[in-house]
Amino acid sequence: MWGVQSHENIYEFFYNAHIANGLTLQPDFQYINRPGATTTFHDAAVMALQFNVVL
């Protein structure tokens, strides 16, 4: 049984930083509150990092 489903919250923070000509770096942080809209699963923190290179 997955419990009563009601709502899910996702909070996201990201920033796009210009490092050099043609190079950007974008860190991303997400916090997921009540994944699957239930209290069965624990909250989750997700981190990512993206590099963009333009030649």
C-alpha distance matrix in Angstrom:
0.0 3.8 5.7 8.9 11.0 14.6 16.8 17.7 21.2 23.2 26.6 29.1 32.6 35.0 38.8 41.2 44.2 47.4 48.6 51.6 53.0 50.4 47.8 44.8 41.9 38.6 36.2 32.8 30.1 26.7 24.3 20.8 19.3 15.5 14.9 12.6 13.2 10.5 11.4 8.9 11.8 15.4 18.2 20.3 24.1 25.6 29.4 31.6 35.3 37.2 40.9 42.9 46.3 48.8 51.8
3.8 0.0 3.8 6.9 8.0 11.5 13.3 13.9 17.4 19.4 22.8 25.4 28.9 31.3 35.1 37.5 40.5 43.8 45.1 48.2 49.6 47.0 44.4 41.3 38.5 35.1 32.7 29.2 26.6 23.1 20.7 17.1 15.6 11.8 11.1 8.8 9.4 6.9 8.3 6.2 8.8 12.5 14.9 17.0 20.7 22.3 26.0 28.3 32.0 33.9 37.6 39.6 43.1 45.5 48.7
5.7 3.8 0.0 3.8 6.3 9.5 11.9 13.3 16.8 19.4 22.7 25.6 29.2 31.9 35.7 38.4 41.5 44.8 46.3 49.5 51.0 48.6 45.9 42.7 39.8 36.3 33.8 30.2 27.4 23.8 21.0 17.5 15.2 11.4 11.9 9.9 9.0 6.0 7.0 6.5 9.9 13.0 15.1 17.9 21.6 23.6 27.4 29.9 33.6 35.6 39.4 41.3 44.9 47.3 50.6
8.9 6.9 3.8 0.0 3.8 6.4 9.6 12.0 15.5 18.5 21.8 25.0 28.6 31.5 35.2 37.9 41.2 44.5 46.3 49.4 50.8 48.4 46.0 42.6 39.9 36.3 34.0 30.2 27.4 23.7 21.0 17.4 14.9 11.2 12.2 10.1 8.0 6.1 8.0 9.1 11.9 14.7 16.0 18.9 22.4 24.3 28.1 30.5 34.1 36.0 39.7 41.5 45.1 47.3 50.7
11.0 8.0 6.3 3.8 0.0 3.8 6.5 8.8 12.5 15.5 19.0 22.0 25.7 28.4 32.2 34.7 38.1 41.4 43.3 46.3 47.6 45.1 42.8 39.5 36.9 33.2 31.1 27.3 24.8 21.0 18.6 14.9 12.8 9.4 9.9 7.5 4.9 5.0 8.3 9.7 11.5 14.2 14.7 17.1 20.4 22.0 25.6 27.8 31.4 33.0 36.7 38.2 41.9 43.9 47.4
14.6 11.5 9.5 6.4 3.8 0.0 3.8 7.3 10.5 14.0 17.1 20.4 24.0 27.0 30.7 33.4 36.8 40.1 42.2 45.3 46.5 44.3 42.0 38.6 36.1 32.3 30.3 26.5 23.9 20.1 17.6 14.2 11.8 9.1 10.5 9.0 5.4 6.7 9.4 11.9 13.2 15.1 14.8 17.3 20.2 21.9 25.4 27.6 31.0 32.6 36.3 37.7 41.4 43.4 46.9
16.8 13.3 11.9 9.6 6.5 3.8 0.0 3.8 6.8 10.2 13.4 16.6 20.3 23.3 26.9 29.6 33.0 36.3 38.5 41.6 42.8 40.7 38.4 34.9 32.4 28.6 26.7 22.9 20.3 16.6 14.3 11.1 8.9 7.1 8.5 7.9 4.5 7.3 9.8 12.6 12.8 13.9 12.8 14.8 17.3 18.8 22.2 24.3 27.6 29.2 32.8 34.2 38.0 39.9 43.5
17.7 13.9 13.3 12.0 8.8 7.3 3.8 0.0 3.8 6.8 10.2 13.3 16.9 19.8 23.5 26.3 29.6 32.9 34.9 38.1 39.4 37.3 34.9 31.4 28.8 25.1 23.0 19.2 16.6 12.9 10.7 7.4 5.9 5.1 5.9 6.6 4.6 7.7 9.8 12.1 11.2 11.8 10.0 11.5 13.7 15.1 18.4 20.5 23.9 25.5 29.2 30.7 34.5 36.6 40.1
21.2 17.4 16.8 15.5 12.5 10.5 6.8 3.8 0.0 3.8 6.6 10.0 13.5 16.7 20.3 23.2 26.5 29.9 32.0 35.2 36.7 34.8 32.3 28.7 26.1 22.4 20.2 16.5 13.8 10.2 8.2 5.9 5.0 6.7 7.8 9.7 8.3 10.9 12.1 14.7 13.1 12.6 9.8 10.7 12.0 13.4 16.3 18.5 21.7 23.4 27.0 28.6 32.4 34.4 38.1
23.2 19.4 19.4 18.5 15.5 14.0 10.2 6.8 3.8 0.0 3.8 6.5 10.2 13.1 16.8 19.6 22.9 26.3 28.3 31.5 33.0 31.1 28.6 25.0 22.4 18.6 16.5 12.8 10.4 6.8 5.7 4.5 6.2 8.8 8.7 11.1 10.8 13.5 14.6 16.6 14.2 13.3 10.0 9.6 9.8 10.5 13.0 14.9 18.0 19.6 23.2 24.8 28.6 30.7 34.4
26.6 22.8 22.7 21.8 19.0 17.1 13.4 10.2 6.6 3.8 0.0 3.8 7.0 10.4 13.9 17.1 20.1 23.7 25.7 29.1 30.8 29.2 26.6 22.8 20.2 16.5 14.3 10.8 8.2 5.5 5.1 6.5 8.2 11.6 11.9 14.7 14.4 16.7 17.3 19.4 16.8 15.2 11.5 10.6 9.6 10.3 11.9 13.9 16.5 18.3 21.8 23.4 27.2 29.4 33.1
29.1 25.4 25.6 25.0 22.0 20.4 16.6 13.3 10.0 6.5 3.8 0.0 3.8 6.7 10.3 13.4 16.5 20.0 22.0 25.3 27.0 25.4 22.8 19.1 16.5 12.7 10.8 7.3 5.7 4.4 6.5 8.7 11.3 14.7 14.3 17.0 17.3 19.7 20.4 22.1 19.2 17.4 13.8 11.9 9.9 9.3 9.8 11.1 13.2 14.8 18.1 19.7 23.5 25.6 29.3
32.6 28.9 29.2 28.6 25.7 24.0 20.3 16.9 13.5 10.2 7.0 3.8 0.0 3.8 7.0 10.5 13.2 16.9 18.9 22.3 24.2 23.0 20.3 16.5 13.9 10.3 8.4 5.9 5.2 6.4 8.9 11.9 14.5 18.0 17.7 20.6 20.9 23.2 23.6 25.2 22.2 20.1 16.4 14.3 11.5 10.6 9.8 10.6 11.8 13.4 16.3 18.0 21.6 23.8 27.5
35.0 31.3 31.9 31.5 28.4 27.0 23.3 19.8 16.7 13.1 10.4 6.7 3.8 0.0 3.8 6.9 9.8 13.3 15.4 18.7 20.5 19.2 16.5 12.7 10.3 6.7 5.7 4.3 6.3 8.6 11.8 14.7 17.7 21.0 20.2 22.9 23.7 26.1 26.6 28.0 24.7 22.7 19.2 16.6 13.5 11.7 9.8 9.3 9.4 10.3 12.9 14.3 17.9 20.1 23.7
38.8 35.1 35.7 35.2 32.2 30.7 26.9 23.5 20.3 16.8 13.9 10.3 7.0 3.8 0.0 3.8 6.3 9.9 12.2 15.5 17.3 16.5 13.9 10.1 8.2 5.5 6.0 6.9 9.5 12.3 15.4 18.4 21.3 24.7 24.0 26.6 27.4 29.8 30.3 31.7 28.4 26.3 22.7 20.1 16.8 14.9 12.4 11.3 10.1 10.3 11.9 12.9 16.1 18.1 21.7
41.2 37.5 38.4 37.9 34.7 33.4 29.6 26.3 23.2 19.6 17.1 13.4 10.5 6.9 3.8 0.0 3.8 6.7 9.4 12.3 13.8 12.8 10.5 6.7 5.9 4.5 7.2 9.0 12.3 15.1 18.6 21.3 24.4 27.7 26.6 29.0 30.0 32.6 33.3 34.4 31.1 29.2 25.8 22.9 19.6 17.2 14.4 12.4 10.2 9.2 9.6 9.8 12.7 14.5 18.0
44.2 40.5 41.5 41.2 38.1 36.8 33.0 29.6 26.5 22.9 20.1 16.5 13.2 9.8 6.3 3.8 0.0 3.8 6.0 9.3 11.4 11.3 8.8 5.5 5.2 6.2 8.6 11.5 14.6 17.8 21.1 24.2 27.3 30.6 29.6 32.2 33.3 35.7 36.1 37.2 33.7 31.6 28.2 25.2 21.8 19.4 16.2 14.2 11.4 10.5 9.8 10.1 12.2 14.1 17.2
47.4 43.8 44.8 44.5 41.4 40.1 36.3 32.9 29.9 26.3 23.7 20.0 16.9 13.3 9.9 6.7 3.8 0.0 3.8 5.9 7.8 8.2 6.3 4.5 6.6 8.8 11.8 14.8 18.2 21.4 24.8 27.7 30.9 34.2 33.0 35.4 36.6 39.1 39.7 40.6 37.1 35.1 31.8 28.7 25.3 22.7 19.4 17.0 13.8 12.1 10.3 9.6 10.5 11.7 14.5
48.6 45.1 46.3 46.3 43.3 42.2 38.5 34.9 32.0 28.3 25.7 22.0 18.9 15.4 12.2 9.4 6.0 3.8 0.0 3.8 7.2 8.2 5.6 5.3 6.8 10.1 12.6 16.1 19.3 22.8 26.1 29.2 32.4 35.7 34.4 37.0 38.4 40.6 41.0 41.7 38.1 35.9 32.8 29.6 26.0 23.4 19.8 17.3 13.8 12.4 10.0 10.0 10.2 12.0 14.1
51.6 48.2 49.5 49.4 46.3 45.3 41.6 38.1 35.2 31.5 29.1 25.3 22.3 18.7 15.5 12.3 9.3 5.9 3.8 0.0 3.8 6.1 5.1 7.1 9.7 13.2 16.0 19.4 22.8 26.2 29.6 32.6 35.9 39.0 37.6 40.0 41.5 43.9 44.4 45.0 41.4 39.4 36.3 33.0 29.5 26.7 23.2 20.4 16.7 14.8 11.7 10.7 9.6 10.4 11.8
53.0 49.6 51.0 50.8 47.6 46.5 42.8 39.4 36.7 33.0 30.8 27.0 24.2 20.5 17.3 13.8 11.4 7.8 7.2 3.8 0.0 3.8 5.6 8.3 11.8 14.9 18.3 21.4 25.0 28.0 31.6 34.3 37.7 40.8 39.2 41.3 42.9 45.4 46.2 46.8 43.3 41.5 38.4 35.1 31.8 28.8 25.4 22.3 18.8 16.2 12.9 10.9 8.9 8.3 9.2
50.4 47.0 48.6 48.4 45.1 44.3 40.7 37.3 34.8 31.1 29.2 25.4 23.0 19.2 16.5 12.8 11.3 8.2 8.2 6.1 3.8 0.0 3.8 6.8 10.4 13.3 16.9 19.7 23.4 26.3 30.0 32.4 35.9 38.7 36.9 38.8 40.5 43.1 44.1 44.6 41.1 39.5 36.6 33.2 30.0 26.8 23.6 20.3 16.8 13.8 10.5 7.7 5.5 4.6 6.5
47.8 44.4 45.9 46.0 42.8 42.0 38.4 34.9 32.3 28.6 26.6 22.8 20.3 16.5 13.9 10.5 8.8 6.3 5.6 5.1 5.6 3.8 0.0 3.8 6.9 10.3 13.5 16.6 20.3 23.3 27.0 29.5 33.0 36.0 34.2 36.3 38.1 40.5 41.3 41.7 38.1 36.4 33.4 30.0 26.7 23.6 20.2 17.0 13.4 10.7 7.3 5.7 4.7 6.5 8.9
44.8 41.3 42.7 42.6 39.5 38.6 34.9 31.4 28.7 25.0 22.8 19.1 16.5 12.7 10.1 6.7 5.5 4.5 5.3 7.1 8.3 6.8 3.8 0.0 3.8 6.7 10.1 13.1 16.8 19.8 23.4 26.1 29.5 32.5 30.9 33.1 34.7 37.2 37.9 38.5 34.9 33.2 30.1 26.8 23.5 20.5 17.2 14.2 10.7 8.3 5.9 5.1 6.7 8.9 12.0
41.9 38.5 39.8 39.9 36.9 36.1 32.4 28.8 26.1 22.4 20.2 16.5 13.9 10.3 8.2 5.9 5.2 6.6 6.8 9.7 11.8 10.4 6.9 3.8 0.0 3.8 6.6 9.9 13.5 16.7 20.3 23.0 26.5 29.5 28.0 30.4 32.1 34.3 34.8 35.3 31.7 29.8 26.8 23.4 20.0 17.1 13.7 10.8 7.3 5.9 4.8 6.4 9.0 11.9 15.0
38.6 35.1 36.3 36.3 33.2 32.3 28.6 25.1 22.4 18.6 16.5 12.7 10.3 6.7 5.5 4.5 6.2 8.8 10.1 13.2 14.9 13.3 10.3 6.7 3.8 0.0 3.8 6.4 10.1 13.1 16.8 19.5 22.9 25.9 24.5 26.9 28.4 30.7 31.3 32.0 28.5 26.6 23.5 20.2 16.9 14.1 11.0 8.4 5.8 5.0 6.4 8.1 11.5 14.2 17.7
36.2 32.7 33.8 34.0 31.1 30.3 26.7 23.0 20.2 16.5 14.3 10.8 8.4 5.7 6.0 7.2 8.6 11.8 12.6 16.0 18.3 16.9 13.5 10.1 6.6 3.8 0.0 3.8 6.9 10.4 13.8 16.8 20.1 23.3 22.0 24.8 26.2 28.2 28.5 29.1 25.6 23.4 20.3 17.0 13.6 11.0 7.6 5.9 4.5 6.3 8.8 11.4 14.8 17.8 21.1
32.8 29.2 30.2 30.2 27.3 26.5 22.9 19.2 16.5 12.8 10.8 7.3 5.9 4.3 6.9 9.0 11.5 14.8 16.1 19.4 21.4 19.7 16.6 13.1 9.9 6.4 3.8 0.0 3.8 6.8 10.4 13.1 16.5 19.6 18.4 21.1 22.5 24.5 25.0 25.8 22.3 20.3 17.1 14.0 10.7 8.2 5.8 5.1 6.1 8.0 11.3 13.6 17.3 20.0 23.5
30.1 26.6 27.4 27.4 24.8 23.9 20.3 16.6 13.8 10.4 8.2 5.7 5.2 6.3 9.5 12.3 14.6 18.2 19.3 22.8 25.0 23.4 20.3 16.8 13.5 10.1 6.9 3.8 0.0 3.8 6.9 10.1 13.2 16.5 15.7 18.8 19.9 21.6 21.7 22.7 19.3 17.0 13.6 10.7 7.4 5.8 4.6 6.5 8.8 11.5 14.9 17.4 21.0 23.8 27.3
26.7 23.1 23.8 23.7 21.0 20.1 16.6 12.9 10.2 6.8 5.5 4.4 6.4 8.6 12.3 15.1 17.8 21.4 22.8 26.2 28.0 26.3 23.3 19.8 16.7 13.1 10.4 6.8 3.8 0.0 3.8 6.4 9.8 12.9 12.0 15.1 16.1 18.0 18.3 19.4 16.1 14.2 10.7 8.2 5.8 5.0 6.4 8.7 11.7 14.0 17.7 19.9 23.6 26.3 29.8
24.3 20.7 21.0 21.0 18.6 17.6 14.3 10.7 8.2 5.7 5.1 6.5 8.9 11.8 15.4 18.6 21.1 24.8 26.1 29.6 31.6 30.0 27.0 23.4 20.3 16.8 13.8 10.4 6.9 3.8 0.0 3.8 6.4 9.9 9.8 13.3 13.8 15.2 15.1 16.5 13.4 11.2 7.5 5.8 4.6 6.3 8.8 11.8 15.1 17.7 21.3 23.6 27.4 30.0 33.6
20.8 17.1 17.5 17.4 14.9 14.2 11.1 7.4 5.9 4.5 6.5 8.7 11.9 14.7 18.4 21.3 24.2 27.7 29.2 32.6 34.3 32.4 29.5 26.1 23.0 19.5 16.8 13.1 10.1 6.4 3.8 0.0 3.8 6.5 6.1 9.5 10.0 11.6 12.0 13.4 10.5 9.1 5.7 5.1 6.3 8.0 11.3 14.0 17.5 19.8 23.6 25.7 29.5 32.0 35.5
19.3 15.6 15.2 14.9 12.8 11.8 8.9 5.9 5.0 6.2 8.2 11.3 14.5 17.7 21.3 24.4 27.3 30.9 32.4 35.9 37.7 35.9 33.0 29.5 26.5 22.9 20.1 16.5 13.2 9.8 6.4 3.8 0.0 3.8 5.8 9.1 8.3 9.4 9.2 11.4 9.4 8.0 5.0 6.9 8.9 11.4 14.7 17.7 21.1 23.5 27.2 29.4 33.1 35.6 39.2
15.5 11.8 11.4 11.2 9.4 9.1 7.1 5.1 6.7 8.8 11.6 14.7 18.0 21.0 24.7 27.7 30.6 34.2 35.7 39.0 40.8 38.7 36.0 32.5 29.5 25.9 23.3 19.6 16.5 12.9 9.9 6.5 3.8 0.0 3.8 6.3 5.2 5.5 5.8 8.1 6.8 6.9 5.8 8.4 11.5 13.8 17.4 20.2 23.8 26.1 29.9 31.9 35.7 38.1 41.6
14.9 11.1 11.9 12.2 9.9 10.5 8.5 5.9 7.8 8.7 11.9 14.3 17.7 20.2 24.0 26.6 29.6 33.0 34.4 37.6 39.2 36.9 34.2 30.9 28.0 24.5 22.0 18.4 15.7 12.0 9.8 6.1 5.8 3.8 0.0 3.8 5.3 6.4 7.8 8.5 6.3 7.3 6.4 7.5 10.7 12.2 15.9 18.3 21.9 24.0 27.8 29.8 33.4 35.9 39.3
12.6 8.8 9.9 10.1 7.5 9.0 7.9 6.6 9.7 11.1 14.7 17.0 20.6 22.9 26.6 29.0 32.2 35.4 37.0 40.0 41.3 38.8 36.3 33.1 30.4 26.9 24.8 21.1 18.8 15.1 13.3 9.5 9.1 6.3 3.8 0.0 3.8 5.5 8.4 8.5 7.6 10.0 10.0 11.1 14.3 15.2 18.9 20.8 24.5 26.1 29.9 31.6 35.2 37.5 40.8
13.2 9.4 9.0 8.0 4.9 5.4 4.5 4.6 8.3 10.8 14.4 17.3 20.9 23.7 27.4 30.0 33.3 36.6 38.4 41.5 42.9 40.5 38.1 34.7 32.1 28.4 26.2 22.5 19.9 16.1 13.8 10.0 8.3 5.2 5.3 3.8 0.0 3.8 7.1 8.8 8.9 10.9 10.6 12.6 15.6 17.1 20.8 22.9 26.5 28.2 32.0 33.6 37.3 39.5 42.9
10.5 6.9 6.0 6.1 5.0 6.7 7.3 7.7 10.9 13.5 16.7 19.7 23.2 26.1 29.8 32.6 35.7 39.1 40.6 43.9 45.4 43.1 40.5 37.2 34.3 30.7 28.2 24.5 21.6 18.0 15.2 11.6 9.4 5.5 6.4 5.5 3.8 0.0 3.8 5.4 6.7 9.2 10.1 12.8 16.3 18.3 22.1 24.6 28.3 30.4 34.2 36.1 39.8 42.1 45.5
11.4 8.3 7.0 8.0 8.3 9.4 9.8 9.8 12.1 14.6 17.3 20.4 23.6 26.6 30.3 33.3 36.1 39.7 41.0 44.4 46.2 44.1 41.3 37.9 34.8 31.3 28.5 25.0 21.7 18.3 15.1 12.0 9.2 5.8 7.8 8.4 7.1 3.8 0.0 3.8 5.6 7.2 8.8 12.2 15.7 18.3 22.0 25.0 28.7 31.1 34.9 37.2 40.9 43.4 46.8
8.9 6.2 6.5 9.1 9.7 11.9 12.6 12.1 14.7 16.6 19.4 22.1 25.2 28.0 31.7 34.4 37.2 40.6 41.7 45.0 46.8 44.6 41.7 38.5 35.3 32.0 29.1 25.8 22.7 19.4 16.5 13.4 11.4 8.1 8.5 8.5 8.8 5.4 3.8 0.0 3.8 6.8 9.7 12.4 16.2 18.5 22.2 25.0 28.8 31.2 35.0 37.4 40.9 43.6 46.9
11.8 8.8 9.9 11.9 11.5 13.2 12.8 11.2 13.1 14.2 16.8 19.2 22.2 24.7 28.4 31.1 33.7 37.1 38.1 41.4 43.3 41.1 38.1 34.9 31.7 28.5 25.6 22.3 19.3 16.1 13.4 10.5 9.4 6.8 6.3 7.6 8.9 6.7 5.6 3.8 0.0 3.8 6.6 8.8 12.6 14.8 18.5 21.3 25.1 27.6 31.3 33.8 37.4 40.2 43.4
15.4 12.5 13.0 14.7 14.2 15.1 13.9 11.8 12.6 13.3 15.2 17.4 20.1 22.7 26.3 29.2 31.6 35.1 35.9 39.4 41.5 39.5 36.4 33.2 29.8 26.6 23.4 20.3 17.0 14.2 11.2 9.1 8.0 6.9 7.3 10.0 10.9 9.2 7.2 6.8 3.8 0.0 3.8 6.4 9.9 12.8 16.3 19.5 23.2 26.1 29.8 32.5 36.1 39.0 42.2
18.2 14.9 15.1 16.0 14.7 14.8 12.8 10.0 9.8 10.0 11.5 13.8 16.4 19.2 22.7 25.8 28.2 31.8 32.8 36.3 38.4 36.6 33.4 30.1 26.8 23.5 20.3 17.1 13.6 10.7 7.5 5.7 5.0 5.8 6.4 10.0 10.6 10.1 8.8 9.7 6.6 3.8 0.0 3.8 7.0 10.1 13.7 17.0 20.6 23.4 27.1 29.7 33.4 36.3 39.6
20.3 17.0 17.9 18.9 17.1 17.3 14.8 11.5 10.7 9.6 10.6 11.9 14.3 16.6 20.1 22.9 25.2 28.7 29.6 33.0 35.1 33.2 30.0 26.8 23.4 20.2 17.0 14.0 10.7 8.2 5.8 5.1 6.9 8.4 7.5 11.1 12.6 12.8 12.2 12.4 8.8 6.4 3.8 0.0 3.8 6.5 10.0 13.3 17.0 19.8 23.5 26.2 29.8 32.8 36.1
24.1 20.7 21.6 22.4 20.4 20.2 17.3 13.7 12.0 9.8 9.6 9.9 11.5 13.5 16.8 19.6 21.8 25.3 26.0 29.5 31.8 30.0 26.7 23.5 20.0 16.9 13.6 10.7 7.4 5.8 4.6 6.3 8.9 11.5 10.7 14.3 15.6 16.3 15.7 16.2 12.6 9.9 7.0 3.8 0.0 3.8 6.8 10.3 13.8 16.9 20.5 23.3 26.9 30.0 33.3
25.6 22.3 23.6 24.3 22.0 21.9 18.8 15.1 13.4 10.5 10.3 9.3 10.6 11.7 14.9 17.2 19.4 22.7 23.4 26.7 28.8 26.8 23.6 20.5 17.1 14.1 11.0 8.2 5.8 5.0 6.3 8.0 11.4 13.8 12.2 15.2 17.1 18.3 18.3 18.5 14.8 12.8 10.1 6.5 3.8 0.0 3.8 6.8 10.5 13.4 17.1 19.9 23.4 26.5 29.7
29.4 26.0 27.4 28.1 25.6 25.4 22.2 18.4 16.3 13.0 11.9 9.8 9.8 9.8 12.4 14.4 16.2 19.4 19.8 23.2 25.4 23.6 20.2 17.2 13.7 11.0 7.6 5.8 4.6 6.4 8.8 11.3 14.7 17.4 15.9 18.9 20.8 22.1 22.0 22.2 18.5 16.3 13.7 10.0 6.8 3.8 0.0 3.8 7.1 10.4 13.9 16.9 20.4 23.6 26.8
31.6 28.3 29.9 30.5 27.8 27.6 24.3 20.5 18.5 14.9 13.9 11.1 10.6 9.3 11.3 12.4 14.2 17.0 17.3 20.4 22.3 20.3 17.0 14.2 10.8 8.4 5.9 5.1 6.5 8.7 11.8 14.0 17.7 20.2 18.3 20.8 22.9 24.6 25.0 25.0 21.3 19.5 17.0 13.3 10.3 6.8 3.8 0.0 3.8 6.8 10.3 13.3 16.8 20.0 23.1
35.3 32.0 33.6 34.1 31.4 31.0 27.6 23.9 21.7 18.0 16.5 13.2 11.8 9.4 10.1 10.2 11.4 13.8 13.8 16.7 18.8 16.8 13.4 10.7 7.3 5.8 4.5 6.1 8.8 11.7 15.1 17.5 21.1 23.8 21.9 24.5 26.5 28.3 28.7 28.8 25.1 23.2 20.6 17.0 13.8 10.5 7.1 3.8 0.0 3.8 6.8 10.2 13.4 16.8 19.8
37.2 33.9 35.6 36.0 33.0 32.6 29.2 25.5 23.4 19.6 18.3 14.8 13.4 10.3 10.3 9.2 10.5 12.1 12.4 14.8 16.2 13.8 10.7 8.3 5.9 5.0 6.3 8.0 11.5 14.0 17.7 19.8 23.5 26.1 24.0 26.1 28.2 30.4 31.1 31.2 27.6 26.1 23.4 19.8 16.9 13.4 10.4 6.8 3.8 0.0 3.8 6.6 10.0 13.2 16.4
40.9 37.6 39.4 39.7 36.7 36.3 32.8 29.2 27.0 23.2 21.8 18.1 16.3 12.9 11.9 9.6 9.8 10.3 10.0 11.7 12.9 10.5 7.3 5.9 4.8 6.4 8.8 11.3 14.9 17.7 21.3 23.6 27.2 29.9 27.8 29.9 32.0 34.2 34.9 35.0 31.3 29.8 27.1 23.5 20.5 17.1 13.9 10.3 6.8 3.8 0.0 3.8 6.6 10.1 13.0
42.9 39.6 41.3 41.5 38.2 37.7 34.2 30.7 28.6 24.8 23.4 19.7 18.0 14.3 12.9 9.8 10.1 9.6 10.0 10.7 10.9 7.7 5.7 5.1 6.4 8.1 11.4 13.6 17.4 19.9 23.6 25.7 29.4 31.9 29.8 31.6 33.6 36.1 37.2 37.4 33.8 32.5 29.7 26.2 23.3 19.9 16.9 13.3 10.2 6.6 3.8 0.0 3.8 6.7 10.0
46.3 43.1 44.9 45.1 41.9 41.4 38.0 34.5 32.4 28.6 27.2 23.5 21.6 17.9 16.1 12.7 12.2 10.5 10.2 9.6 8.9 5.5 4.7 6.7 9.0 11.5 14.8 17.3 21.0 23.6 27.4 29.5 33.1 35.7 33.4 35.2 37.3 39.8 40.9 40.9 37.4 36.1 33.4 29.8 26.9 23.4 20.4 16.8 13.4 10.0 6.6 3.8 0.0 3.8 6.4
48.8 45.5 47.3 47.3 43.9 43.4 39.9 36.6 34.4 30.7 29.4 25.6 23.8 20.1 18.1 14.5 14.1 11.7 12.0 10.4 8.3 4.6 6.5 8.9 11.9 14.2 17.8 20.0 23.8 26.3 30.0 32.0 35.6 38.1 35.9 37.5 39.5 42.1 43.4 43.6 40.2 39.0 36.3 32.8 30.0 26.5 23.6 20.0 16.8 13.2 10.1 6.7 3.8 0.0 3.8
51.8 48.7 50.6 50.7 47.4 46.9 43.5 40.1 38.1 34.4 33.1 29.3 27.5 23.7 21.7 18.0 17.2 14.5 14.1 11.8 9.2 6.5 8.9 12.0 15.0 17.7 21.1 23.5 27.3 29.8 33.6 35.5 39.2 41.6 39.3 40.8 42.9 45.5 46.8 46.9 43.4 42.2 39.6 36.1 33.3 29.7 26.8 23.1 19.8 16.4 13.0 10.0 6.4 3.8 0.0
